[in-house]
């Protein structure tokens, strides 16, 4: 009987922490190609050291990247209206209203877009 109570307590404890964890946001990276240069070929997707994470416990979207990278971060709601902006790559936004948000990161010669649904 004690084992059953201990197992139930462990399951309840794990269920509580499962709802308050960080969720990664998939970002698609794109290179801006100069239309005058016809020799550019984009065969593989770009890979940049940028991570976007949403924490459901603190309601924060955190953008983390290399300190040497210069980029601007935009946060749009589902209607396309600008919700927040940062001129620095390493930033965090607090989002309290549920809905779909689009994160756009713009650097020199590239941009990245991702979408997150906040419940």
N, C-alpha and C positions, 0 to 999 in steps of 0.2 A: 504494500500500500504506500509506503514511504517513497519507493521508486516512482510510482505513478504520480505522486504529488510533486516530486522533484522534476520529473519530465514535463509536467504541465507548466510548472513555474519557468523552466528553461524555454519552452516554446512561447509562452507569453512574453518573456523578456526579449527573445529574438524577433518576434513579430513587431514589437514596439520599435526596435532599432531599424527594422527593415523599411519602415515608412519614412524615416528621417535620414536618408543617405543622399550622397551626391550622385548626380546623373550627368554623364558626359553628353555633349551636344555635337552631333556630326556636322562638320564644316566642309563645304566644297570649295576648293581653292582654284582660282582661274588666273591665268596670265593675260595681261593686256598686250595684244599683238599690234605692232605698228603696221598699218595698212600699206605703207609705202615699201616695206621690206617683205618681199614675197618668198624669201628663203626660210622664214620661220616656219617650223613644223612643230605642232603640239601633239606629240605621240603618247606622252605619259602624264598622268595627273601630277600637279605640284604637291610637294610635301614641305610644309613649313613647321617649325617648332612652336606651334600655337595650340593651346588647349582651352576649351570653353566648357565650364562646369556649372550646373545649377544645383544649389543646395536647397532642398525642400524644407529643411528645418529653419533656416535663416531667411529664406526667400531671396537669395542673392544669386545673381549670375556673375561668375568670375571669369575674366579673360586673362590668361597667363601666357606670356611669351618671352622670348629672348630679350634681355634688356637693350641690346644693340639695335633691335628692329624698331623702325619708326612706322607707326600706323595710327589711324583714327578708327574709333569704334562707334558704331551707330546701333541703336536699339529702336526698332519699329514695332508698332502693334499690328494686328491682323488687317486693319484698315489702311495701313501704309503710312500712318502718322508717326512722326518722330517722337519717341517717348523719352529718350535720353541720349547723351553724346559724351564722348571722351576723346581728347586729343592725344591721349597716351594709350599704348597697347595694353599695359598691365593695369587693369581697372576692374571695378565691380559695380554692378547695378542692383538696387533693391527693387523687386517687383512684387507688389501685394495683390494686384488684380488678376484673377484667373483669365486665361485666354492663350492665344497663339502669338508668339513674338518672333520676329526675324532679327537676327544679329548679323550685321554687315561690318567687316573689317576691311579697310582700304589702306594699301601701302603703295609705294612707288612701283608701278609696273605690274601690280597684282591686286586682287581682291578676293575675299572669302565670304560666303554666305551660309547661314545655318538657321534652322527653325526649331523652336521648342514650344511645347504645349505645357502651360502651367495650370494645375488644377487647384 
